[in-house]
């Protein structure tokens, strides 16, 4: 039993090795009364060695969650470390022995988001250390008008391995890869790489060109987010007392966000077909508000709790989503984190975080950098899932 067989939308063919594993850690109960349900974390952190199912005293619904989790593959773990902002320039620490000069452009607005950008950066730092390169230079674009300029600044400074971290940075990365064939690009969450028959970024999204052949210097890492979304949906339905759970996305034009929330709803309904799943988006157009406005996230989270009586909130909104977690804690209901183990990355919400749907960005970025160095990284789209 597993998420990829529970819904037609989750079916897939052969894929790279598994991206998620499920570790169990004791639930910190946000209410005074204890519960039997242990805290589930979809993670591969090294400190979590007690991989197991749910306790026997859990309900039948929770037992079904356990069966799914027990069948996910165990994958070598990578522990997380504390971070600090890197200047937009090479690190002065250590002696580089690699030919690669690595740079990273974060998602709009922030690098230290306790989430997507931060853990992609962690992976880039780990990858750099693995191959003997200096710590990556970083830049934080204020909005999409900075993308082309910031990438070009890296190119002009001689960086030859550039990581860009956001779906909406894909067009700028595609253009830069076309213009600079001697620079290697890794995009996170930028699939599909959409190009025309000449390898140019295709704004019509006809995608008639084969990016893997036309842009051999560009690889995109993407994930089947509906799979961990499905699992945390099962958890949400298992612990909800009101019969209402909610998913909060940053913006509805980002495919990974939509996939997470689709999986969440399917997973919840697999446990309780009658459960009500509220899906809301912070915005439909403003990327900064979508992922870098925790105040907006907290307001929306509080509204969902008060107006719909949702007692489990799943956030898929980056730093904005941290506000959703805060709203859940303030209302003494459960919260579910995203992308990374937010119990570790966002301790402010530890009292109410019951689980996180993690795709282990740091591991994926680190592995890609090592593959580039070894000459084995394949151009085009690289898909990761739980298989």
N, C-alpha and C positions, 0 to 999 in steps of 0.2 A: 504494500500500500504506500502511496506517496503522492505528492502534489501533482506530479506530471501526469498521473493517470486519473486524477479526480475530476478533471474538466478537459474538454476538447481544446480549450484555449491554451492549455498548458502543455500540450503534446509537442514533442520535438524529436529531431533525429539525433545523430551522433554529435556530441559537443565536447569541448575541452573538459579537463578534469574538474571535479566539483568545486563549487565556490563557497558553499555554506556548510556548517555543521551545527549541531544543536548541543549546547552545553547547559547543564542544569545548575542553578545556584538558588539558595534559599530566598523565597519571596519576602521582601520587606513590605509588610501589610500596611496600607495607608489608612486602614480603619482600626479601631482599638481591638476588635475581636479577631483572633487568629483564624487562618484558613489552612486547609490541608494542601491546597494547590501550590506546588513549588514554583519558583521563578524560572521561566524558560528564557534562554538567551540564544538567538541564532547567531553564533559567533565561532571563531576559530582561535580565540586567544589562548596562549600557552598555559595560563594559570588555571584554566578549566579542564581538569583531567577526568572528572567524574561523569563521563558520558553515560547516560542511563535514561530510562523511561520515567514517567511520572510515578509518584507513590501509589501503592496499591489501594489506599483508602480514597483516592480521587474518584470522581464520578465516572460513569461510563463514557460520557462525552470527552472528559479529560483523558481517559484511557485511549480513545481513538487518536487524540493528538499525540500521545506517547508513541503509538504504533507508527505514525508517520515519521516522527523525529528519530526513532530508533533505526529506521531504514536509510537515513541519509548517510553518505560516505563520511568517514573520518579523514580529515585532511591535515597535513602538517601545519602547525600554528605559527603565527608571528605575533609577538607581544608588542604593545604600544608603548610609546615613551612620551615624556613631557616635551612640549614644543615651545619655540620662541620665534618671533618674526625674523625672517632673513631679509637682508637688504637686497635691493634689485641689483645684484652683482655677485661675483663669485665669493664663496666663503674664504676667509683668510686662515681658517684652521686646517691643519693637516697638509700633507704634500700629495698632490694629485699625481697618479701614475697612469691615468687613462687618457686616451685621445679624445674622450667625450667631455664637452662642456655642456652641462645640463641646466635648463631653465624651466620654470613653471609659471603659467598664468592661471591664477585662481578664478573661481566663479566671481561674478560681479559683487563688489562691495566689501568682501572680507575674506581673509585667509583662515583666521582662528574662529571657525564657526562651530567647533565641537562636532563636526559632521563631515560633509562631502569634500569641501576644499581642504580642510585640515588633514584628513586622513589620506587623501590623494598625495598631498605634500609629504606626509610621513613615508608613504611608499616610495616617492621619488628620492627622499633622503636615504632610505635603506638601499634602494637600487644603486645610488651613487656610491655609497660606502662599499657595496658588494663588488663593484667593478673598479674601485680605486679612483673614482672621480671626486672632485670637490663637491661640497653641499650645493644643491641647486640654487640658482638665483630665483627670486620670485617677484612677481608684480601683481597688484590687485587692481583690475580695471574698475573705474567708477561706474561705467555703464557700457553698452554695446558699441558706442562710438570710439571707445579706446582699443577695441580688439585688434584691428589691423595695425595701429600705431605701436601697440605694446609688443606684438609679435615681431614687427620689423625692427624695433629697438634691440631685441635679443639677437636677431640675425646680424644686424650691423655690428654688434659687440662680439661676434664670433661664436655664439652658442650654436652647437651643431646637433643637439638633441633637445627638442622643445616639447613639453607636456602642456596641453591645454585642457582645462577642467570645467566643462559645462556643455550641455547639448547645444545651446545657442551660440557657442563659439565655433561650431563645426564649419560654417561657411567661411569664416576668417581663416581657419586652419587649412581648409581645402585650398583657398586662394594662395596662402603662403607656401603650401607644399608644391603647388604647381609652379610658382615663381622661383622657388629655391630647391632645386632637385638634389642638391648636395647636403641639405639639412634634413634630419630625420624628425618626424612629428609623431607624437602619441596623443590621441584624443580620448578623453574619458566621457562616456555616455553620448558619443556623437554619431552613432550609427542610425540609419545607414549613411555611409559616405555617398552623398548624391552628386554625381558629376554628369556632364554631357559627354558626347562621344569624343570630345577633344580633351577631356579631363578637367574642364573648368567647372567651378561651383555652379550648380544648376538651381536657380531660384524658382523654376517652374515645378521642381520636384518630379520631373519625368524620369530622371535617373537612368538615362539610356547608356551611359558609359560604365565600364567596368573599372572601378576605382583601384582594385587590386593590381591591375595591369597598367593603368594610366597614371597612377600615383604610387609607385613602389616605395616611396619614402614616407608613407602615411599609414598608420595603423590606428584603428578605433577599438576601444574596449567597451563592450556593452554586456548587459546582464538581463536575465529573464526575471525581472523583479516581481512578476506575478507569483512566482514560486514562494519566496519568503513572505510575500504579502498574503498568500493563501494560508500559510502556517500560522501567522499571527492573527489572521481572521478566525481560525479555529480556536486559538487561545482566547481571543476576545469574547466569542460567543460562549465559551465554556465558563467564563467568570462573570459575565454580565448578569445582574439581578433585575434590571429594568426591562430587558429585552430590546434595548436600543444601544447600538454602538456607532461610532462616527469616525470617518476618515477625513483628514484635512490635507489637501494638496496645495502646493504653492501657486501653481498656475496650470491651466488645463491644456496647454499646447506643448508640454514636455512629455514625450512618450514614456520615459521611465516613471514619472509621477503617476500617469494614468495606469500603467501596468501594475504598479504597487497597489493602487486602490481597487482595481478590478479584481486582483487576486484576493485582496482583503475581503471584499464582499462575497466572493465565491466560497472562500474558506469559512466565513462566518455562517453562511447558509448551509454549508455541508454539515454543520453541527446542529443548527437550529433553523429549519426552513422558514420558520415564522419570525425570525429575528428581523428587526428593522435596522438597516444600515444607512446612515446619513452620510452623504458625500458632499463636501463643500470645498471650494477653492478660494484662496485668499484674494486672487485677482485673475483677470483674463488677459492682461496686457502689460503689467508693470513688473519686470523681472526683479528689480531691486526690492519692491514690496513683497514679492513672492517668496524671496529667499533670504532677505536681510532686514526684516522688520519684526522683531519679537513682540513689540507692543501690539501690532496688528494681529499677530498670531494668538496672543493671549486674549484679545477682545473677541475674536471669532470662536476660540475654544470655549470661553465663558458663555457665549451666546448659545452654542450647541448644547452645553450642559443644562442651561436654564430653560431653554425653549423646547428641546427635544427629549430631555431627561436621559441623554446618553451617559452611560457610566463607564465607558472605555473609549479613549480617544487615541487614534493612530495618526501620527504626524508624518507628512511627506513634504516638508517645506523648509529644510535646511535650518538656518538660524531663526527664521520666522517661526518655524515649527517648535523651536525651543520655548517660545511663548505659549504654544499650545500645551506643552508639557507643564509649564508653570500654572496654566489655568486648571489643568486636571488636579495638580497637587493642592491648589488653593481651594478647590471644591471637594477634596477628599475622594476623588474617583481614580480609576486606573488609567495609566498612560502607556503607550507603546512607541518606542523610538524607531529610528530609521537609519539605514546605510551602515552605521557603526553601532557598537554596543554603547548606547547612551547612558546606561547605568554607570559606566566607567568614564565616558567622555563628558557627561553633563550631570555632575553629582548634585546640582541644585534640585534635580527632580528625582533623586534616588528614592524618596519615600513613596512615590506613586508609580514608578516605572516597573512594569511587570515583565516586559520582554522588549527586544528590539529585532527588527527585520534587517539583518546585516548582509551586505554583499562583499564585504572585505575589500574595500578599495585599495588599502595600503598594499595588500598582497598582490593584487592584480597589477598595479603600477610598478611595484618592485620587480615582479616577474617579467614584465614587458621590457623594462630597462636592461635586465640581465640578458634577455633574448636578443635585444638589439646589439648588445656588446658581443654576444656569441655568434651573431649573424644568422640567427634562426627565427627571428620575429617575422611573421607573415604579414604582408601588407593587406589592407582592406579591413573588413569587419571581423573581430574576434569575439565570439559569444561565450559567455560563462553562465553556467547554471548549476543546479544541485546534482546533476547526473555524475 
